[in-house]
């Protein structure tokens, strides 16, 4: 199953959504948004790979 790593339009943090999803809710701030309108920052072939991408991005986010 493919996952998309998206940036929340409200808080800017990354999260993973299934590639076939139309909408997604941010696990950090609760914002609901359309997947097609979100900023795509990565693709992953598994949930584990998506979490790895998100951890790296959150590390970069914390350094800002």
N, C-alpha and C positions, 0 to 999 in steps of 0.2 A: 504494500500500500504506500502510495506517495504522500508526502507531507509538504506543506508550504510553510516557510518561516516568514511571518508578516510583522510589520511594525504597527502598533496601535496608533490610530490617528489622534487619540486624546493624550495618552501619556508617553508615547514613543517607545515603549518597551516591546521586545520581540516575544512572539508566542507562535505555537505551531497549530495549523489547521489541516485537516485532511484535504487533499487536492480537489476532491469533488464537492467540497462544502461551498455553499453560496454565502453563508453568513458565519460570523465568529464573534465570540465574546471574549474580551481581554480578561485573563485571569488576575491581573494586577489591579485594574481600576474599574472593571465591570462594563466598560463601553461595548456596545454592540455595533458591528459595522459589516459592510459587504466585503467579502474577500476580494472581489474584482476591483474594488476601489482602494484597497490597502496597498502600502508599499511592500513589495516582495523583496526580501533580502537573502533568501536561500531556498533550496529544494533539498529534500531528503528522501531516501528510499525506505526509511524505517523511523519509528518513533525515537529509538535510541540515537540515531544520527541527528534527528531534529533537535533533541535535547542537548546534544553536544554543540551544535551550532548556536543554540540559544545561550548556553553557559558562556561561550566565548563572547557573544555579543553583550551579555550582561556584564561581563568583566570589563569590556571596552566602555560600556555605559557608566560603570562605577568610577572609571578613571577620569571621566570628563568633569 
